[in-house]
Structure formats: C-alpha cells, structure tokens
Amino acid sequence: MHPVLSFPALAGMTYPSLEERDLLRIVPGPRDVLALPEADRCAVRVLMTSASRGCSAELAQALPNLRFVVSQGVGTELIDQTALAERGVKVRPVGEALTDDVADLAMALTLMSCRGLVRADAFARSGEWQNGRFEVGDSVVDMTMGIAGLSGRIGQAIAARASVSRMKIAGLNRPSNMGLGASLHADWIALCAASDVLVLALPGTPALQHVIGAEELAALGAKGRLVNVGRGNLVDTDALIEALEKGIIAGAALDVLDSEPDVPERLAALPNVVLSPHIGGQTWGQRARGARIAENEVLRFLHGKEE
C-alpha cells in the first residue's frame, strides 16, 4: 500500500526520495483514483496534484484518510478548498517555485511592448532595416508601473525588477500594500490613471472577473500599456480589443487570455499586442524547484505523522 498518490508529474519534475522509499503510486488521472480498490484508497494520506487536475470534493471523499494535498504550482481553482478544510485536509500549493520566472516574464513583456521588440524582430528579418531605422521606442526609465497584486510574492518580485529599471511603483490603497515604497491609489480607475504600465499579477477569483474593463482602460490612457501575467478573466477582452484598435491605450502584453488556448482573431491581428501562451512559470528551473519543494513537504508531513 502506498501513502502518497500522485498524478503524472510534468516533464522536469521527479520525486526520487519518494520513489526510492516506495511511498509513491502514480495514477493517470482523477477517474483512475475512483477505480482503485477500497484498501488502496484508504491507505492514501497524501495527494500530489496540479492546477489542471485539482482535487474535487468527490475525489477527496474517495480517499477517506487523505490529510494533505500538494499542488505542483500556484493555481488552486480546481481544488475544492472548502470541502477539504471541512475534512481537516491541509492544502499546500508550491507557487513560490515560479515567482521569479513569472516576474521575469512580466518585465520582459513590459520591455517588449515599450520597445516594440516583436515588430523590431520582423523588421530586421525582413530586410526593411536596409531602407531605414526602426521606430523609436519608449524608455521605461521614470515610468510608473502599477502592480495589481503588489503585496504578493510575484507582485513584489515584479516591483524589484521594475525598480532596478528605474521605474516608479504604484498600487491600490490596501493595508497589505502599506510600507512597500509604492504610491497608493484609492481604486482601479485611480491606479490606471497613475500608471504608464499596469501589470496584473492576481488570481482569477469571481470577485475580480473583468476588473479591467472599458473605464479602466480609458483611465490608463493613450500612452498606457496593460501587462497580464495573472489570469485571463481579469480583463474584459472585448473592451481591450476595442481599446487597442482605437488607440485608447498604446499596447498590451498578455501571457493569459480568458479564451485560451483560443486567441480572438481581432486580437491576434493587432500590431500593438504581444502574446505568449501562458508560459509564466514554464521553465525547467521552476519545475525542478517545484518538485523539490513538493517532495520535501510530503516527506515532512509523513515524518510528522509517523512521530
């Protein structure tokens, strides 16, 4: 019997200590857990899952002695935390493993948008360079970067990178943002108006659905840019497309979309948009770090229980 049940790990994630001690059983997916013999399910105390597989109330119910769920990433939308909490099950995402990589991408997207790097690449490859110089870009020095999610791990990592680039930092007037060296603003409209670049580093909770819409984009202004490394549903995509088409804002750089993996044709056709396919934390380094943290957390849990 194995005390640890896991769905297949992502490429680059391995659990050598768990495997060497024969503590780990791997199953293809949640449905396969339900099909296990009752004795095998009763032996499970730890579930290692992911943002894409989660842990439903039904799955947890099928594991009567489950006490610890580890998620190999930051997303918890598919983990029924309420049901797990009622049963006394601890949930531990390993989101800190991807903090620096997401922050790096946010800063890269900011620079790509401000300097027109996608168009610059095409300009150089096409031979247009022989006919003249590329357009003058915008310097981020002395720009204000508004960060939604400023006090979080990723928000703080983004702020550190922006500060090194000599940008000023702004955030919402929230108790958690006090004392972080940022100018604070009363609401979303005020934050957008104060920002040259607005970076979204927030979870996609129902309360934040389309928190950036037509009014907020208008406040961001004709020289403003939107960068989203949080969740696609934070932004009203139709309003964003209209703002980009009409020059209401200067540009956008998006790692996430509410329709992903489908990209709206109107959005894809715009020259003032940079798109990446939800790769914020998708690096080999992140996966190795995440696997180490997850394995150590599981071993610590098992050791504590054994005592």
Salt bridges, closest charged atoms under 4 A:
ASP22 OD1 - HIS2 NE2 3.19
ASP40 OD2 - ARG25 NH1 2.66
GLU77 OE2 - ARG231 NE 3.01
GLU96 OE2 - ARG92 NH2 2.75
ASP100 OD1 - ARG161 NH2 3.05
ASP101 OD2 - ARG289 NH2 2.61
ASP104 OD1 - ARG161 NE 2.59
ASP121 OD2 - ARG125 NE 2.64
GLU135 OE2 - ARG119 NH2 2.56
ASP138 OD2 - ARG225 NH2 3.10
GLU242 OE2 - LYS246 NZ 2.61
GLU245 OE1 - ARG266 NH2 2.71
ASP258 OD2 - HIS210 NE2 3.91
GLU260 OE2 - HIS278 ND1 2.54
GLU297 OE2 - ARG92 NH2 3.53
GLU297 OE2 - ARG300 NH1 3.00
GLU307 OE2 - HIS303 NE2 3.04
